[in-house]
Amino acid sequence: QVQLVESGGGLVQPGGSLRLSCAASGSIFDSSVMGWYRQAPGKERELVARITPNGGTTYADSAKGRFTISRDNAKNTVYLQMNSLKSEDTAVYYCNARLVHWGQGTQVTVSS
């Protein structure tokens, strides 16, 4: 059974940074495309970034140039480094594996 546990969310001022982490249990991590998604109040869940097993990355236009996704296969962990945060980045951020498995989400609030 796959479990994904996110951490690192919180309250940050506009222009600040946060790093989200997602620790995965189970044996599928090394072979899985991992993704970060977010859902703001009243909006649909959307892709932020994803990373393939060999490190290939894809970003939403809103994340390009500000966010960086990375993975550490030895630690079964995927990260999302978020810089230059804006109020519109406020959302619950979810970790995903293989488009099937989801974490519980971590709240990111960007506000002064």
Secondary structure, DSSP 4 states (H G I P E B T S, - for coil): --EEEEE--EEE-TT--EEEEEEEESS-GGG--EEEEEE-TTS--EEEEEE-TT--EEE-TTTTTTEEEEEETTTTEEEEEE-S--GGG-EEEEEEETTTEE---EEEEE--
